[in-house]
Amino acid sequence: MAGGVERTVFDDGETAENSDGVAEFYSAVGKLIKLFRERAGLTQRELAEQIGYSEDMLGLVERGKRTPRVELLTVVDDAVGAGGALKVVADDVMKAKIRVSERHPAFSKAFTAEEAKAIEIHEYSSLHIPGLLQTEAHARALYDMRRPWLSVEQVDSWVAARMARQEILSRWPLPVMSWVIDESALRRPLGGWEVHDAQLRHLLKVAEVRGVELQVMPFDRTENAGMGGSFILLTPNGRAQIAYVEVQHVNRLITDPAEVRKMAARYGTLRGQALTMRESLALIEKILGER
């Protein structure tokens, strides 16, 4: 495309569970958690109840079968009296998660790298909850329903990478961030009602974060500028805005200035057509109350 570079790449299902020794590292962290737990005289069930995680989840982490989250390492360190030994590996765990995400299909290498450095992130989502706002259970449900089937190892690795991307929400100052989500995504109970209920409540919680703007495009709008599908706008620090689109696992990172300007204008129209943030949160609460 004249005036810019456009990359089109495909989701080829590349696995990442053994890349760069990440699996072995997670296994070592799990053994360390188990060692400190046993020294503290706690069973898996007792520790799980104490820190607010399920026994199954803790067991998977100890066996190196599930990626340990930074929050889990922190609460376990305090609970078992590890003296900071688990907290000190948290940064290395995050770096390992990033390496896993970079072993996703090729588009993720470009997209996640730009997203991590962006000073503005804006997204319109017409079909599903945006990745940065998904709960772990919701993300897992999306990958579990992928056809052709993904292996359990692929699902675990891709969920871990998606969760690692969300660390951007915990940094300060936040990028300028906004989302417009179609009402259909809020009413589609992917993963079952329990998973969906938790997802909607998570949206309400994220909306409390200072600087986050969340809007809903309701069913009853007679005009919707987003009928062409979902897209994301990213503004890297010191560089021009770029765009990202995905359909049927075919992905495009767009840098052509003319095309990006059109998408930015479209996003502005969408925000004007959508409910206000207050109205949007009220709609989410209404949907929760309908169950």
KOLSETI-731791 format. One record per residue: y, x, z of N, C-alpha, C, CB in turn; residue number from 1. Coordinates in steps of 0.05 Angstrom, whole numbers. Atoms other than C-alpha are relative to their C-alpha. Glycine has a CB too. Layout:
<minus>
Y,X,Z,Y,X,Z,Y,X,Z,Y,X,Z,NUM;
...
</minus>
This chain:
<minus>
-24,17,0,0,0,0,25,18,0,0,-19,24,1;
-23,-17,3,67,29,-20,17,-2,26,17,-9,-24,2;
-18,-1,-23,114,51,36,-14,4,27,15,-25,2,3;
13,-4,-26,60,62,89,-30,5,-4,4,-24,18,4;
28,-6,1,-12,77,106,-15,-23,12,-7,27,15,5;
15,22,-10,-63,22,115,-29,9,1,3,-26,-18,6;
28,-9,-4,-132,36,144,-17,-25,4,-2,19,24,7;
19,22,-3,-190,-13,136,-27,12,8,-2,-16,-26,8;
25,-11,-9,-252,2,176,-18,-22,10,5,21,23,9;
20,20,-7,-315,-34,198,-13,5,26,-21,-1,-22,10;
15,-1,-25,-350,-50,263,-29,5,-7,4,-26,17,11;
27,-7,9,-415,-13,250,-20,0,23,0,27,-14,12;
18,2,-23,-445,-23,319,-8,27,11,-25,-14,-9,13;
6,-27,-10,-443,51,338,-4,-2,31,22,20,-6,14;
5,0,-29,-472,62,408,14,24,12,-30,1,6,15;
-15,-22,-14,-437,105,460,-12,8,26,29,-8,3,16;
9,-3,-27,-481,104,520,-8,29,8,-24,-17,4,17;
8,-28,-6,-503,177,514,20,20,-10,-27,6,-11,18;
-19,-18,12,-441,206,483,13,18,21,22,-15,-15,19;
-14,-20,-17,-413,270,514,-10,0,29,29,-6,-1,20;
10,-1,-27,-458,264,575,11,-22,18,5,26,12,21;
-12,21,-17,-423,201,599,-21,-15,17,15,-21,-17,22;
21,14,-14,-488,166,618,-10,16,24,-24,-7,-18,23;
9,-18,-21,-510,226,659,21,1,22,-6,28,-10,24;
-22,-1,-20,-442,228,694,0,-25,17,27,4,-14,25;
1,25,-15,-446,154,713,-24,0,19,-1,-24,-19,26;
24,-1,-17,-516,166,739,5,17,25,-24,12,-16,27;
-6,-17,-23,-491,223,783,19,-13,20,13,26,-10,28;
-18,15,-18,-435,180,811,-15,-21,15,23,-13,-17,29;
16,20,-14,-485,125,826,-17,12,22,-18,-14,-20,30;
16,-13,-21,-529,174,864,17,8,24,-14,25,-12,31;
-18,-7,-22,-469,197,904,7,-24,17,26,12,-12,32;
-5,25,-15,-453,125,923,-24,-6,18,6,-23,-19,33;
24,6,-15,-525,115,945,-3,19,24,-25,2,-18,34;
2,-20,-21,-524,180,986,18,-7,23,6,27,-11,35;
-19,7,-21,-462,160,1025,-7,-26,13,29,-1,-11,36;
8,25,-12,-487,89,1034,-22,4,20,-9,-20,-22,37;
23,-4,-18,-552,112,1064,8,16,25,-23,15,-15,38;
-10,-15,-23,-516,163,1109,14,-18,19,18,22,-10,39;
-15,19,-18,-474,105,1135,-19,-20,12,21,-14,-16,40;
19,19,-11,-538,67,1151,2,-28,-10,3,0,30,41;
-4,27,12,-523,9,1104,-21,-4,-22,28,-3,-11,42;
17,8,23,-570,-28,1058,19,-8,-23,-19,-24,7,43;
-17,8,23,-546,-47,988,12,-27,6,-17,-2,-25,44;
-10,26,-6,-539,-119,1011,23,1,20,-22,-18,11,45;
-21,-1,-20,-498,-101,1072,26,12,-11,-9,18,24,46;
-24,-12,12,-451,-56,1033,13,-20,-20,-7,26,-14,47;
-11,18,20,-444,-107,977,16,-23,13,-24,-12,-17,48;
-14,21,-14,-425,-162,1026,26,10,12,-18,-12,22,49;
-24,-12,-13,-375,-115,1060,22,4,-20,-8,26,13,50;
-21,-7,20,-339,-96,996,6,-23,-19,-8,24,-15,51;
-6,23,17,-342,-164,961,-12,2,-28,28,-4,-1,52;
14,-1,26,-389,-145,903,-28,-11,4,0,29,-11,53;
27,10,-2,-457,-173,886,-19,23,5,-8,-16,-25,54;
20,-21,-4,-519,-135,908,-11,11,-26,-23,-11,18,55;
10,-8,26,-543,-134,837,18,19,-14,-5,-24,-18,56;
-20,-17,12,-479,-103,812,0,28,13,28,-12,2,57;
0,-26,-14,-480,-49,866,-25,15,-7,1,-5,30,58;
25,-13,8,-553,-34,849,2,12,-27,-23,-19,2,59;
-2,-11,27,-537,-25,776,18,24,-1,12,-22,-19,60;
-17,-23,-1,-480,22,792,-14,24,12,26,-7,16,61;
14,-22,-13,-523,63,839,-21,13,-19,-13,-9,25,62;
20,-10,19,-576,70,784,12,11,-25,-20,-22,-6,63;
-13,-11,24,-524,91,733,-2,-18,-24,-11,26,-7,64;
4,19,22,-536,28,692,25,-16,-6,-23,-19,6,65;
-25,14,3,-466,-1,700,23,18,6,1,-26,18,66;
-23,-18,-4,-399,34,695,13,-6,26,20,-3,-23,67;
-14,5,-25,-368,43,764,30,-4,-5,-4,23,20,68;
-29,5,3,-297,13,766,14,16,22,7,-30,2,69;
-16,-16,-18,-242,52,800,3,-15,27,28,6,-12,70;
-4,16,-24,-231,-6,849,-25,1,18,6,-29,-7,71;
25,-1,-16,-305,-4,870,-2,27,14,-24,-5,-19,72;
2,-27,-13,-303,71,883,18,2,24,7,22,-21,73;
-19,-1,-22,-242,61,927,-10,-14,24,26,-11,-9,74;
8,16,-24,-270,6,971,-26,11,11,-4,-30,-8,75;
25,-11,-11,-339,39,976,6,25,16,-19,7,-23,76;
-8,-24,-15,-306,105,997,9,-7,28,22,15,-15,77;
-10,8,-26,-271,69,1054,-23,-11,17,22,-20,-3,78;
20,14,-15,-332,28,1073,-22,19,11,-13,-21,-18,79;
22,-17,-9,-382,85,1078,10,26,13,-17,8,-24,80;
-11,-24,-13,-334,137,1106,-5,25,-17,-11,4,27,81;
6,-23,17,-340,184,1046,23,20,1,-3,-10,-29,82;
-21,-20,-3,-275,218,1064,15,7,-25,-11,24,12,83;
-15,-5,25,-244,212,995,-17,12,-22,22,19,5,84;
17,-13,20,-304,242,958,-4,-18,-25,-28,7,12,85;
4,19,22,-313,179,916,27,-6,-14,-12,-26,9,86;
-27,4,12,-238,168,906,8,22,-19,21,-4,22,87;
-9,-23,15,-230,238,879,-13,1,-28,-7,26,15,88;
13,0,26,-279,225,821,10,-23,-17,-30,-2,3,89;
-9,23,14,-242,161,801,14,8,-26,19,-17,17,90;
-14,-9,24,-197,198,751,-20,9,-22,19,23,6,91;
20,-9,19,-259,229,719,-15,-23,-12,-19,20,13,92;
13,24,10,-292,161,714,18,-13,-22,-5,-20,23,93;
-18,12,20,-230,135,677,0,16,-26,28,-2,11,94;
1,-17,24,-231,194,629,-26,-5,-15,3,30,8,95;
26,5,13,-305,181,616,1,-27,-15,-22,0,20,96;
-2,26,13,-289,108,601,15,2,-27,14,-21,18,97;
-16,-3,25,-237,129,550,-17,14,-21,25,17,6,98;
18,-13,20,-288,176,517,-19,-21,-12,-15,23,13,99;
18,20,11,-335,117,511,14,-18,-19,-12,-17,23,100;
-15,18,18,-281,73,481,5,14,-26,26,-9,13,101;
-5,-15,24,-267,128,431,-24,3,-18,12,27,6,102;
24,0,15,-339,125,409,-8,-28,-10,-23,12,16,103;
3,26,12,-331,53,390,2,4,-30,22,-20,9,104;
-5,-2,28,-327,37,316,27,13,-6,-2,-27,-13,105;
-23,-17,6,-274,78,280,27,-14,6,-1,8,-28,106;
-26,13,-4,-219,25,286,10,4,29,-1,-29,-7,107;
-9,-2,-28,-219,32,362,13,26,6,-23,-5,18,108;
-12,-26,-5,-203,105,359,30,0,-7,-14,22,-17,109;
-28,2,8,-138,90,322,14,-21,17,2,-7,-29,110;
-14,22,-14,-122,24,356,4,6,30,-15,-26,-4,111;
-2,-4,-29,-137,42,429,19,23,6,-27,5,12,112;
-19,-23,-4,-99,108,421,29,-10,-2,-6,22,-21,113;
-27,10,2,-37,71,397,7,-19,22,3,-14,-27,114;
-5,19,-22,-44,16,449,6,14,26,-25,-18,3,115;
-3,-15,-25,-49,66,506,28,12,2,-21,21,3,116;
-27,-12,0,18,97,485,23,-19,-5,0,22,-20,117;
-20,19,9,54,34,466,20,-7,22,-13,-26,-10,118;
-20,9,-20,119,14,500,5,-30,-3,27,15,-5,119;
1,30,3,112,-58,473,-26,-8,-12,24,-9,-19,120;
25,12,10,50,-100,462,3,-30,-1,-25,8,19,121;
-3,29,3,53,-170,434,-24,-10,-16,27,-8,-15,122;
25,9,13,-7,-212,412,0,-31,-3,-24,9,16,123;
6,29,4,-21,-280,382,-30,-2,-4,15,-12,-25,124;
29,3,2,-93,-302,392,-7,-29,-6,-14,9,26,125;
6,27,9,-119,-363,355,-28,-10,7,4,-2,-30,126;
28,8,-4,-192,-362,374,-11,6,28,-17,13,-20,127;
12,-9,-26,-205,-326,440,21,11,19,-22,21,-6,128;
-17,-13,-19,-175,-297,502,5,29,-8,-11,-2,29,129;
-5,-28,8,-140,-231,485,-15,20,18,30,6,2,130;
17,-20,-13,-180,-169,504,12,11,26,-6,23,-18,131;
-13,-11,-23,-129,-143,554,0,-20,23,28,9,-6,132;
-1,21,-20,-133,-209,592,-28,-11,7,17,-23,-9,133;
27,10,-4,-209,-219,592,-12,10,26,-18,8,-23,134;
16,-8,-22,-252,-218,654,-24,15,-11,-9,-24,18,135;
24,-15,9,-313,-173,652,-22,-19,-9,-11,18,23,136;
21,19,7,-359,-234,650,6,-13,-27,-2,-22,22,137;
-7,12,26,-320,-265,592,-5,20,-23,30,-9,1,138;
4,-20,21,-321,-200,552,-30,4,-5,12,27,9,139;
29,-3,3,-396,-193,565,-11,-24,-16,-14,2,27,140;
10,24,15,-407,-265,540,6,3,-29,13,-25,12,141;
-7,-3,28,-370,-250,476,-18,20,-15,29,10,-3,142;
18,-20,13,-412,-188,461,-29,-10,0,1,27,14,143;
28,11,-1,-477,-224,482,-5,-20,-22,-5,-13,27,144;
4,20,21,-465,-278,430,4,11,-28,19,-23,5,145;
-3,-13,26,-452,-228,374,-25,-2,-16,9,29,3,146;
22,0,18,-497,-236,314,6,17,-24,-8,-29,-9,147;
26,-6,-12,-534,-194,293,2,9,29,-15,21,-17,148;
0,-7,-29,-554,-180,365,8,29,5,-28,-6,11,149;
-6,-27,-10,-526,-120,401,-21,7,22,29,2,11,150;
18,-9,-21,-571,-79,447,14,-4,27,-10,29,-4,151;
-12,1,-26,-561,-85,522,18,24,6,-22,-2,21,152;
-16,-25,-5,-536,-13,523,26,-2,-15,-16,24,-10,153;
-25,3,14,-485,-29,469,19,-19,14,-6,-11,-29,154;
-17,20,-14,-460,-90,507,13,13,24,-17,-25,8,155;
-11,-13,-24,-453,-50,571,22,20,-6,-23,14,15,156;
-19,-20,7,-416,6,537,26,-12,-11,-11,19,-21,157;
-23,12,11,-369,-39,499,16,-16,21,-7,-19,-23,158;
-14,13,-22,-353,-81,560,15,20,17,-20,-16,18,159;
-14,-21,-16,-337,-18,599,25,10,-14,-20,24,5,160;
-24,-9,15,-290,5,544,22,-21,0,-8,6,-29,161;
-20,21,-1,-255,-62,543,13,-1,27,-12,-27,-7,162;
-11,0,-27,-246,-61,618,18,25,5,-22,0,21,163;
-17,-25,-3,-219,11,614,27,-4,-13,-15,24,-12,164;
-26,5,13,-165,-13,565,19,-14,19,-5,-16,-25,165;
-18,17,-17,-139,-60,619,14,16,22,-17,-21,13,166;
-15,-17,-19,-116,-1,662,30,0,-7,-11,28,0,167;
-28,0,8,-52,-7,622,16,-21,16,2,-6,-30,168;
-14,21,-16,-36,-70,664,6,9,28,-18,-24,1,169;
-5,-9,-27,-36,-30,728,20,23,2,-26,9,13,170;
-20,-22,-1,14,24,708,28,-11,3,-3,18,-25,171;
-28,8,-2,88,22,722,18,23,-9,7,-9,29,172;
-7,27,10,133,12,687,-20,-9,-21,29,0,-11,173;
17,11,20,92,-35,645,13,2,-27,-6,-30,7,174;
-12,5,26,101,-38,570,12,-28,0,-21,4,-23,175;
-8,27,4,139,-99,547,-24,-15,-12,26,-2,-19,176;
25,12,9,80,-147,540,3,-30,-1,-22,7,20,177;
0,29,2,73,-218,516,-24,-9,-17,26,-11,-13,178;
23,11,14,17,-263,491,6,-30,-6,-26,2,16,179;
0,29,7,15,-330,454,-30,-6,-6,19,-6,-24,180;
29,6,2,-55,-361,461,-2,-29,-9,-15,5,26,181;
5,27,9,-78,-422,423,-15,-16,21,-16,0,-27,182;
12,17,-21,-98,-480,468,-31,-2,-4,11,-28,-1,183;
28,1,5,-167,-481,435,-15,21,15,-7,2,-30,184;
13,-22,-15,-183,-413,467,-2,-7,30,15,26,-4,185;
0,7,-28,-167,-443,535,-20,-22,6,27,-9,9,186;
19,22,-4,-214,-502,525,-28,6,-9,10,-25,-15,187;
27,-7,10,-273,-466,494,-14,15,22,2,17,-26,188;
12,-12,-24,-320,-451,553,-21,22,-7,-14,-21,16,189;
19,-21,7,-351,-387,526,-12,13,24,14,21,-17,190;
14,-11,-23,-404,-360,573,-7,-20,21,17,21,12,191;
6,20,-20,-409,-426,610,24,-6,17,-23,8,18,192;
-23,9,-15,-362,-464,655,8,18,23,-4,-28,10,193;
-6,-18,-23,-368,-416,714,16,24,-10,-26,9,14,194;
-14,-23,11,-347,-357,671,27,-9,-10,-17,12,-24,195;
-25,9,11,-293,-398,637,20,-7,22,-5,-25,-18,196;
-17,6,-23,-265,-423,703,13,25,11,-16,-15,22,197;
-10,-26,-11,-259,-352,729,20,13,-20,-23,19,5,198;
-18,-12,20,-226,-331,663,27,-14,1,-12,-3,-28,199;
-25,14,-1,-173,-385,667,16,7,26,-4,-31,-1,200;
-13,-7,-25,-158,-368,740,11,29,-2,-20,-2,24,201;
-10,-27,4,-152,-295,719,26,0,-16,-22,17,-15,202;
-25,2,15,-99,-314,668,23,-7,18,-3,-21,-22,203;
-21,8,-19,-59,-348,723,8,24,18,-9,-23,17,204;
-6,-23,-17,-65,-285,766,15,21,-16,-26,12,10,205;
-14,-20,16,-44,-238,709,29,-9,-5,-15,4,-27,206;
-27,10,5,16,-283,696,19,5,23,-1,-30,-6,207;
-17,-6,-23,41,-266,766,11,29,-1,-16,-4,26,208;
-9,-28,2,49,-193,746,29,1,-12,-19,17,-18,209;
-28,-2,9,123,-176,738,1,13,-27,17,16,21,210;
-3,-11,27,140,-165,665,-19,-11,-20,-3,29,1,211;
20,12,19,81,-203,635,10,-28,-8,-28,-2,13,212;
-8,26,10,97,-263,591,-24,-13,-15,25,1,-19,213;
23,14,10,43,-314,574,8,-28,-9,-23,-1,20,214;
-6,26,10,51,-374,529,-24,-12,-14,25,1,-20,215;
22,14,13,5,-427,500,11,-16,-24,-15,-19,20,216;
-5,17,23,7,-458,431,-16,-25,2,-5,15,-27,217;
15,24,-5,-12,-530,444,-10,-14,-25,17,-20,16,218;
12,14,22,-55,-575,401,20,-18,-15,-23,-17,10,219;
-17,22,12,1,-626,390,23,10,-17,10,-17,22,220;
-21,-10,17,48,-580,352,-5,-8,-29,3,31,3,221;
2,7,29,61,-605,281,5,23,-18,19,-23,-7,222;
-4,-25,15,81,-535,260,-11,23,16,30,4,-7,223;
12,-24,-13,44,-470,276,1,23,-20,-29,-6,10,224;
-3,-22,18,65,-405,244,-23,20,0,25,16,6,225;
22,-19,-2,0,-372,264,-26,-9,-13,-6,4,29,226;
25,11,13,-49,-410,219,-14,22,-16,7,-23,-17,227;
13,-22,15,-62,-344,183,-19,16,17,20,18,-12,228;
19,-14,-17,-100,-318,244,14,17,21,-18,16,-16,229;
-9,-17,-22,-93,-272,304,11,27,-10,-22,5,20,230;
-10,-27,6,-54,-207,304,13,12,25,20,0,-24,231;
-13,-15,-22,-25,-154,351,22,17,-12,-21,17,15,232;
-22,-18,7,41,-118,347,3,22,21,27,-16,-3,233;
-3,-22,-18,48,-49,379,24,16,-7,-26,18,0,234;
-23,-18,5,110,-6,387,-5,26,15,27,-13,9,235;
4,-26,-12,93,67,400,27,12,9,-15,20,-19,236;
-25,-13,-9,145,108,438,11,18,-21,-6,16,27,237;
-13,-17,19,194,137,389,-8,-3,-29,-4,28,7,238;
10,5,27,160,108,328,3,-29,-7,-29,9,-3,239;
-3,27,10,163,46,285,-23,-18,9,3,-1,-30,240;
21,19,-8,125,-17,304,-22,-1,-21,13,-28,3,241;
23,3,18,55,-25,275,-15,-26,7,-19,25,3,242;
15,25,-5,6,-83,271,-30,4,-3,10,-22,-20,243;
29,-1,1,-68,-96,279,-11,-28,-4,-11,13,25,244;
13,26,4,-111,-153,252,-30,5,-2,11,-13,-26,245;
29,-1,2,-185,-168,255,-11,-27,-8,-12,9,28,246;
14,24,8,-229,-219,221,-29,7,-7,14,-15,-23,247;
28,-5,5,-305,-221,220,-7,29,3,-7,-9,-28,248;
5,-28,-7,-306,-151,251,9,20,-21,-30,4,5,249;
-14,-18,19,-266,-123,193,28,3,10,0,-11,-30,250;
-25,-5,-15,-204,-90,222,19,17,-16,-7,15,26,251;
-21,-14,15,-138,-65,195,22,8,20,11,-18,-23,252;
-24,-10,-14,-85,-22,228,21,4,-21,-7,27,16,253;
-20,2,21,-22,-35,188,26,15,8,6,-29,-7,254;
-24,-15,-6,37,13,186,22,-5,-21,-6,29,2,255;
-20,5,21,73,-12,123,24,-15,13,-12,-16,-23,256;
-23,13,-13,144,-29,149,5,-28,-9,24,17,-4,257;
-7,27,9,154,-90,105,-20,-20,10,0,0,-31,258;
21,18,-10,87,-121,125,3,-5,30,-27,11,-6,259;
-3,3,-29,99,-107,199,24,-17,7,3,28,13,260;
-24,17,-5,169,-138,196,-6,-29,-4,23,8,-18,261;
8,28,4,139,-202,168,-16,-10,23,-16,-2,-26,262;
17,9,-22,88,-205,224,17,-2,26,-23,20,4,263;
-18,2,-24,142,-191,277,16,-25,-1,18,25,1,264;
-15,25,3,184,-248,249,-18,-24,5,12,-2,-29,265;
19,22,-5,123,-293,250,-6,-3,29,-27,5,-15,266;
5,1,-29,110,-275,322,24,-13,15,-6,28,12,267;
-24,12,-12,182,-293,340,0,-31,-4,25,11,-12,268;
2,29,6,172,-361,307,-21,-13,18,-7,-6,-29,269;
21,10,-17,107,-371,346,9,-4,28,-24,18,-1,270;
-10,2,-27,141,-358,412,19,-24,3,14,26,9,271;
-18,23,-1,193,-410,395,-15,-26,-2,20,2,-22,272;
16,24,3,140,-461,376,-18,-6,24,-17,1,-25,273;
19,3,-23,96,-449,437,13,-12,24,-12,27,7,274;
-10,9,-25,103,-478,506,14,23,15,-23,-11,18,275;
-12,-21,-17,148,-441,555,-21,11,19,25,-11,16,276;
20,-11,-19,113,-397,606,-6,-19,22,10,27,11,277;
5,19,-22,122,-449,661,-18,-23,-10,27,-11,10,278;
16,22,11,94,-504,616,-29,10,-6,13,-10,-26,279;
26,-11,7,37,-458,594,-18,2,24,3,27,-14,280;
16,-3,-25,14,-443,665,-7,-27,11,16,16,21,281;
6,28,-9,18,-517,682,-23,-11,-17,25,-18,-3,282;
22,9,17,-28,-531,622,-26,12,9,6,6,-29,283;
24,-14,-9,-78,-479,646,-10,-13,26,5,30,4,284;
8,13,-25,-78,-511,715,-11,-28,-5,24,-1,19,285;
10,26,8,-87,-579,683,-29,1,-10,19,-13,-21,286;
27,-3,10,-148,-555,645,-20,6,22,0,23,-22,287;
17,-6,-23,-177,-526,709,-6,-26,16,13,21,18,288;
4,24,-16,-167,-593,743,-16,-21,-14,27,-12,6,289;
16,19,15,-204,-630,688,-30,3,5,6,2,-29,290;
29,-5,-6,-271,-600,711,-6,-8,28,-7,29,-5,291;
</minus>
